[in-house]
Amino acid sequence: MQAASIPLLVILAHFPFVLGKPEFRAANGMFANRNFYSTIEVSNGGPWGSWTWVDMCPEGSYAIGYSLKVEETFSANDETSLNGIRLFCTNRTSSAFTIESNIGEFGYWARISWCPTGFLSSFQLKVESPQGILDDTAVNNIRFRCSTGVVLENPGGPYGEYASWSDACPRGGICGLQTKQEPYRGLLWDDTALNDVRFFCCE
């Protein structure tokens, strides 16, 4: 009975969308000026790249799920692993948007993981430390904790270790993100794509 309870909760939590409510649409920066009260970060992000643009959920909605863009591991000289993070925002009635910061060029979007109830509230990064003359991949995966305590993890890259969790949003939930990306530099360079991420908390 316990194993079947989570899928049932997920269906119930998102029942409005099953019944034909609007599908998720890309925000594309429409709500980037939304006010937030806190930023949550971790200390083990990669050293390469620059902070890119901010994308925010619309007013009154929060992130309830996420998907990752991951380059699969293969026998090549240069792997980038995690390339992008997409958050799914809703107020659980009618508002339904996806938000992204800058996305790397490689990999494919994988499955969506949802909080059974509540919102995304904190996160943890799996990062490979600098490898010297060997191939660097930087961020390989991310875990989220929902405001109800449920931990979500999707398949990601195989390299690196998880470090400490970020602080949790004490009120409301995660409502925006900003990524630190190393842009693609070409075949003769060691590319790493996503190196770090920060999230924003809204009430």
Contacts in CASP RR format, 6 or more apart in sequence:
PFRMAT RR
TARGET T0000
AUTHOR 0000-0000-0000
METHOD contacts of the structure
MODEL  1
MQAASIPLLVILAHFPFVLGKPEFRAANGMFANRNFYSTIEVSNGGPWGS
WTWVDMCPEGSYAIGYSLKVEETFSANDETSLNGIRLFCTNRTSSAFTIE
SNIGEFGYWARISWCPTGFLSSFQLKVESPQGILDDTAVNNIRFRCSTGV
VLENPGGPYGEYASWSDACPRGGICGLQTKQEPYRGLLWDDTALNDVRFF
CCE
6 116 0 8 1.000
6 150 0 8 1.000
9 116 0 8 1.000
9 117 0 8 1.000
10 114 0 8 1.000
10 116 0 8 1.000
11 18 0 8 1.000
13 64 0 8 1.000
13 92 0 8 1.000
13 114 0 8 1.000
13 115 0 8 1.000
13 116 0 8 1.000
13 117 0 8 1.000
13 118 0 8 1.000
14 64 0 8 1.000
14 90 0 8 1.000
14 92 0 8 1.000
14 114 0 8 1.000
16 92 0 8 1.000
16 93 0 8 1.000
16 94 0 8 1.000
17 23 0 8 1.000
17 90 0 8 1.000
17 96 0 8 1.000
21 93 0 8 1.000
21 94 0 8 1.000
21 96 0 8 1.000
22 94 0 8 1.000
22 96 0 8 1.000
23 96 0 8 1.000
24 88 0 8 1.000
24 90 0 8 1.000
24 96 0 8 1.000
24 97 0 8 1.000
24 98 0 8 1.000
25 96 0 8 1.000
25 97 0 8 1.000
25 98 0 8 1.000
26 97 0 8 1.000
26 98 0 8 1.000
26 99 0 8 1.000
26 100 0 8 1.000
27 55 0 8 1.000
27 56 0 8 1.000
27 57 0 8 1.000
27 58 0 8 1.000
27 89 0 8 1.000
27 97 0 8 1.000
27 98 0 8 1.000
27 99 0 8 1.000
28 55 0 8 1.000
29 53 0 8 1.000
29 54 0 8 1.000
29 55 0 8 1.000
29 56 0 8 1.000
29 99 0 8 1.000
30 58 0 8 1.000
31 55 0 8 1.000
31 56 0 8 1.000
31 57 0 8 1.000
31 58 0 8 1.000
31 59 0 8 1.000
31 97 0 8 1.000
31 99 0 8 1.000
32 53 0 8 1.000
32 54 0 8 1.000
32 55 0 8 1.000
32 56 0 8 1.000
33 56 0 8 1.000
34 56 0 8 1.000
34 57 0 8 1.000
34 58 0 8 1.000
34 59 0 8 1.000
34 175 0 8 1.000
34 176 0 8 1.000
34 202 0 8 1.000
35 202 0 8 1.000
36 56 0 8 1.000
36 175 0 8 1.000
36 176 0 8 1.000
36 200 0 8 1.000
36 201 0 8 1.000
36 202 0 8 1.000
37 171 0 8 1.000
37 201 0 8 1.000
37 202 0 8 1.000
37 203 0 8 1.000
38 167 0 8 1.000
38 169 0 8 1.000
38 170 0 8 1.000
38 200 0 8 1.000
38 201 0 8 1.000
39 198 0 8 1.000
39 199 0 8 1.000
39 200 0 8 1.000
39 201 0 8 1.000
40 122 0 8 1.000
40 123 0 8 1.000
40 166 0 8 1.000
40 167 0 8 1.000
40 168 0 8 1.000
40 169 0 8 1.000
40 174 0 8 1.000
40 198 0 8 1.000
40 199 0 8 1.000
40 200 0 8 1.000
40 201 0 8 1.000
41 166 0 8 1.000
41 196 0 8 1.000
41 198 0 8 1.000
41 199 0 8 1.000
42 123 0 8 1.000
42 124 0 8 1.000
42 125 0 8 1.000
42 163 0 8 1.000
42 164 0 8 1.000
42 165 0 8 1.000
42 166 0 8 1.000
42 196 0 8 1.000
43 163 0 8 1.000
43 164 0 8 1.000
44 125 0 8 1.000
44 127 0 8 1.000
44 163 0 8 1.000
44 164 0 8 1.000
45 125 0 8 1.000
45 127 0 8 1.000
45 138 0 8 1.000
45 139 0 8 1.000
45 180 0 8 1.000
45 195 0 8 1.000
45 196 0 8 1.000
46 127 0 8 1.000
46 130 0 8 1.000
46 138 0 8 1.000
46 139 0 8 1.000
46 180 0 8 1.000
46 192 0 8 1.000
46 195 0 8 1.000
46 196 0 8 1.000
47 130 0 8 1.000
47 195 0 8 1.000
48 136 0 8 1.000
48 138 0 8 1.000
48 182 0 8 1.000
48 192 0 8 1.000
48 195 0 8 1.000
49 180 0 8 1.000
49 181 0 8 1.000
49 182 0 8 1.000
49 183 0 8 1.000
49 192 0 8 1.000
49 195 0 8 1.000
50 180 0 8 1.000
50 181 0 8 1.000
50 182 0 8 1.000
51 178 0 8 1.000
51 179 0 8 1.000
51 180 0 8 1.000
51 196 0 8 1.000
52 101 0 8 1.000
52 102 0 8 1.000
52 178 0 8 1.000
52 179 0 8 1.000
52 180 0 8 1.000
52 181 0 8 1.000
53 101 0 8 1.000
53 102 0 8 1.000
53 178 0 8 1.000
54 101 0 8 1.000
54 176 0 8 1.000
54 177 0 8 1.000
54 178 0 8 1.000
54 200 0 8 1.000
55 99 0 8 1.000
55 100 0 8 1.000
55 101 0 8 1.000
55 176 0 8 1.000
55 177 0 8 1.000
55 178 0 8 1.000
56 99 0 8 1.000
56 175 0 8 1.000
56 176 0 8 1.000
56 200 0 8 1.000
57 63 0 8 1.000
57 87 0 8 1.000
57 89 0 8 1.000
57 97 0 8 1.000
57 99 0 8 1.000
57 175 0 8 1.000
57 176 0 8 1.000
57 202 0 8 1.000
58 89 0 8 1.000
58 95 0 8 1.000
58 97 0 8 1.000
60 91 0 8 1.000
60 95 0 8 1.000
60 202 0 8 1.000
61 89 0 8 1.000
61 90 0 8 1.000
61 91 0 8 1.000
61 95 0 8 1.000
61 97 0 8 1.000
61 175 0 8 1.000
62 89 0 8 1.000
62 90 0 8 1.000
62 91 0 8 1.000
62 118 0 8 1.000
62 119 0 8 1.000
62 120 0 8 1.000
62 172 0 8 1.000
62 173 0 8 1.000
62 174 0 8 1.000
62 175 0 8 1.000
62 202 0 8 1.000
63 87 0 8 1.000
63 88 0 8 1.000
63 89 0 8 1.000
63 99 0 8 1.000
63 119 0 8 1.000
63 120 0 8 1.000
63 173 0 8 1.000
63 174 0 8 1.000
63 175 0 8 1.000
63 176 0 8 1.000
64 88 0 8 1.000
64 89 0 8 1.000
64 90 0 8 1.000
64 92 0 8 1.000
64 114 0 8 1.000
64 115 0 8 1.000
64 118 0 8 1.000
64 119 0 8 1.000
64 120 0 8 1.000
65 87 0 8 1.000
65 88 0 8 1.000
65 112 0 8 1.000
65 113 0 8 1.000
65 114 0 8 1.000
65 115 0 8 1.000
65 120 0 8 1.000
65 144 0 8 1.000
65 152 0 8 1.000
66 85 0 8 1.000
66 86 0 8 1.000
66 87 0 8 1.000
66 88 0 8 1.000
66 112 0 8 1.000
66 113 0 8 1.000
66 120 0 8 1.000
66 142 0 8 1.000
66 144 0 8 1.000
66 152 0 8 1.000
66 154 0 8 1.000
67 85 0 8 1.000
67 86 0 8 1.000
67 88 0 8 1.000
67 109 0 8 1.000
67 110 0 8 1.000
67 111 0 8 1.000
67 112 0 8 1.000
67 113 0 8 1.000
67 154 0 8 1.000
68 82 0 8 1.000
68 84 0 8 1.000
68 85 0 8 1.000
68 86 0 8 1.000
68 109 0 8 1.000
68 110 0 8 1.000
68 141 0 8 1.000
68 142 0 8 1.000
68 154 0 8 1.000
68 155 0 8 1.000
68 156 0 8 1.000
69 82 0 8 1.000
69 83 0 8 1.000
69 84 0 8 1.000
69 85 0 8 1.000
69 86 0 8 1.000
69 103 0 8 1.000
69 104 0 8 1.000
69 107 0 8 1.000
69 108 0 8 1.000
69 109 0 8 1.000
69 110 0 8 1.000
70 81 0 8 1.000
70 82 0 8 1.000
70 83 0 8 1.000
70 107 0 8 1.000
70 108 0 8 1.000
70 110 0 8 1.000
70 155 0 8 1.000
70 156 0 8 1.000
70 157 0 8 1.000
71 79 0 8 1.000
71 80 0 8 1.000
71 81 0 8 1.000
71 82 0 8 1.000
71 83 0 8 1.000
71 106 0 8 1.000
71 107 0 8 1.000
71 193 0 8 1.000
72 107 0 8 1.000
72 108 0 8 1.000
73 79 0 8 1.000
73 81 0 8 1.000
73 157 0 8 1.000
73 158 0 8 1.000
77 135 0 8 1.000
78 135 0 8 1.000
78 187 0 8 1.000
78 189 0 8 1.000
78 190 0 8 1.000
78 191 0 8 1.000
79 135 0 8 1.000
79 137 0 8 1.000
80 104 0 8 1.000
80 106 0 8 1.000
80 107 0 8 1.000
80 137 0 8 1.000
80 138 0 8 1.000
80 191 0 8 1.000
80 192 0 8 1.000
80 193 0 8 1.000
80 194 0 8 1.000
81 128 0 8 1.000
81 137 0 8 1.000
81 138 0 8 1.000
81 139 0 8 1.000
81 140 0 8 1.000
81 141 0 8 1.000
81 156 0 8 1.000
81 157 0 8 1.000
81 159 0 8 1.000
81 192 0 8 1.000
81 193 0 8 1.000
81 194 0 8 1.000
82 137 0 8 1.000
82 138 0 8 1.000
82 139 0 8 1.000
82 140 0 8 1.000
82 141 0 8 1.000
82 142 0 8 1.000
82 156 0 8 1.000
82 157 0 8 1.000
82 193 0 8 1.000
82 194 0 8 1.000
83 103 0 8 1.000
83 104 0 8 1.000
83 105 0 8 1.000
83 106 0 8 1.000
83 107 0 8 1.000
83 193 0 8 1.000
83 194 0 8 1.000
84 100 0 8 1.000
84 103 0 8 1.000
84 104 0 8 1.000
84 179 0 8 1.000
84 193 0 8 1.000
84 194 0 8 1.000
85 100 0 8 1.000
85 101 0 8 1.000
85 142 0 8 1.000
85 177 0 8 1.000
85 179 0 8 1.000
85 194 0 8 1.000
85 197 0 8 1.000
86 98 0 8 1.000
86 99 0 8 1.000
86 100 0 8 1.000
86 109 0 8 1.000
87 98 0 8 1.000
87 99 0 8 1.000
87 100 0 8 1.000
87 120 0 8 1.000
87 174 0 8 1.000
87 176 0 8 1.000
87 177 0 8 1.000
88 96 0 8 1.000
88 97 0 8 1.000
88 98 0 8 1.000
88 112 0 8 1.000
88 114 0 8 1.000
89 95 0 8 1.000
89 96 0 8 1.000
89 97 0 8 1.000
89 98 0 8 1.000
89 99 0 8 1.000
89 175 0 8 1.000
90 96 0 8 1.000
90 97 0 8 1.000
99 176 0 8 1.000
99 177 0 8 1.000
100 177 0 8 1.000
101 177 0 8 1.000
101 178 0 8 1.000
101 179 0 8 1.000
101 181 0 8 1.000
101 197 0 8 1.000
102 179 0 8 1.000
102 181 0 8 1.000
103 179 0 8 1.000
103 181 0 8 1.000
104 181 0 8 1.000
104 184 0 8 1.000
104 193 0 8 1.000
104 194 0 8 1.000
105 184 0 8 1.000
105 193 0 8 1.000
106 184 0 8 1.000
106 193 0 8 1.000
110 154 0 8 1.000
110 155 0 8 1.000
110 156 0 8 1.000
111 154 0 8 1.000
113 144 0 8 1.000
113 152 0 8 1.000
113 153 0 8 1.000
113 154 0 8 1.000
114 152 0 8 1.000
115 144 0 8 1.000
115 146 0 8 1.000
115 147 0 8 1.000
115 148 0 8 1.000
115 150 0 8 1.000
115 152 0 8 1.000
116 146 0 8 1.000
116 148 0 8 1.000
116 150 0 8 1.000
117 146 0 8 1.000
117 148 0 8 1.000
118 146 0 8 1.000
118 147 0 8 1.000
118 148 0 8 1.000
119 146 0 8 1.000
119 147 0 8 1.000
119 169 0 8 1.000
119 172 0 8 1.000
119 173 0 8 1.000
119 174 0 8 1.000
120 144 0 8 1.000
120 145 0 8 1.000
120 146 0 8 1.000
120 147 0 8 1.000
120 152 0 8 1.000
120 173 0 8 1.000
120 174 0 8 1.000
120 199 0 8 1.000
121 144 0 8 1.000
121 145 0 8 1.000
121 146 0 8 1.000
121 147 0 8 1.000
121 149 0 8 1.000
121 168 0 8 1.000
121 169 0 8 1.000
121 172 0 8 1.000
121 173 0 8 1.000
121 174 0 8 1.000
122 144 0 8 1.000
122 145 0 8 1.000
122 165 0 8 1.000
122 166 0 8 1.000
122 167 0 8 1.000
122 168 0 8 1.000
122 169 0 8 1.000
123 142 0 8 1.000
123 143 0 8 1.000
123 144 0 8 1.000
123 145 0 8 1.000
123 165 0 8 1.000
123 166 0 8 1.000
123 174 0 8 1.000
123 197 0 8 1.000
123 199 0 8 1.000
124 142 0 8 1.000
124 143 0 8 1.000
124 145 0 8 1.000
124 162 0 8 1.000
124 163 0 8 1.000
124 164 0 8 1.000
124 165 0 8 1.000
124 166 0 8 1.000
125 139 0 8 1.000
125 141 0 8 1.000
125 142 0 8 1.000
125 162 0 8 1.000
125 163 0 8 1.000
125 196 0 8 1.000
125 197 0 8 1.000
126 139 0 8 1.000
126 140 0 8 1.000
126 141 0 8 1.000
126 142 0 8 1.000
126 143 0 8 1.000
126 156 0 8 1.000
126 157 0 8 1.000
126 160 0 8 1.000
126 161 0 8 1.000
126 162 0 8 1.000
127 138 0 8 1.000
127 139 0 8 1.000
127 140 0 8 1.000
127 160 0 8 1.000
127 161 0 8 1.000
127 163 0 8 1.000
128 136 0 8 1.000
128 137 0 8 1.000
128 138 0 8 1.000
128 140 0 8 1.000
128 159 0 8 1.000
128 160 0 8 1.000
129 160 0 8 1.000
130 136 0 8 1.000
135 190 0 8 1.000
136 190 0 8 1.000
136 192 0 8 1.000
137 157 0 8 1.000
137 159 0 8 1.000
137 160 0 8 1.000
137 192 0 8 1.000
138 182 0 8 1.000
138 192 0 8 1.000
138 193 0 8 1.000
138 194 0 8 1.000
138 195 0 8 1.000
139 193 0 8 1.000
139 194 0 8 1.000
139 195 0 8 1.000
139 196 0 8 1.000
139 197 0 8 1.000
140 156 0 8 1.000
140 157 0 8 1.000
140 158 0 8 1.000
140 159 0 8 1.000
140 160 0 8 1.000
141 153 0 8 1.000
141 154 0 8 1.000
141 155 0 8 1.000
141 156 0 8 1.000
141 157 0 8 1.000
141 162 0 8 1.000
142 153 0 8 1.000
142 197 0 8 1.000
143 151 0 8 1.000
143 152 0 8 1.000
143 153 0 8 1.000
143 162 0 8 1.000
144 151 0 8 1.000
144 152 0 8 1.000
144 153 0 8 1.000
145 151 0 8 1.000
145 152 0 8 1.000
145 165 0 8 1.000
145 168 0 8 1.000
146 152 0 8 1.000
147 168 0 8 1.000
147 169 0 8 1.000
147 172 0 8 1.000
147 173 0 8 1.000
166 199 0 8 1.000
169 201 0 8 1.000
170 201 0 8 1.000
171 201 0 8 1.000
171 203 0 8 1.000
172 201 0 8 1.000
172 202 0 8 1.000
172 203 0 8 1.000
173 201 0 8 1.000
173 202 0 8 1.000
174 199 0 8 1.000
174 200 0 8 1.000
174 201 0 8 1.000
175 200 0 8 1.000
175 201 0 8 1.000
175 202 0 8 1.000
176 199 0 8 1.000
176 200 0 8 1.000
176 202 0 8 1.000
177 197 0 8 1.000
177 198 0 8 1.000
177 199 0 8 1.000
177 200 0 8 1.000
178 197 0 8 1.000
178 198 0 8 1.000
178 200 0 8 1.000
179 194 0 8 1.000
179 196 0 8 1.000
179 197 0 8 1.000
180 194 0 8 1.000
180 195 0 8 1.000
180 196 0 8 1.000
180 197 0 8 1.000
181 193 0 8 1.000
181 194 0 8 1.000
181 195 0 8 1.000
182 191 0 8 1.000
182 192 0 8 1.000
182 193 0 8 1.000
182 195 0 8 1.000
184 191 0 8 1.000
184 193 0 8 1.000
185 191 0 8 1.000
END
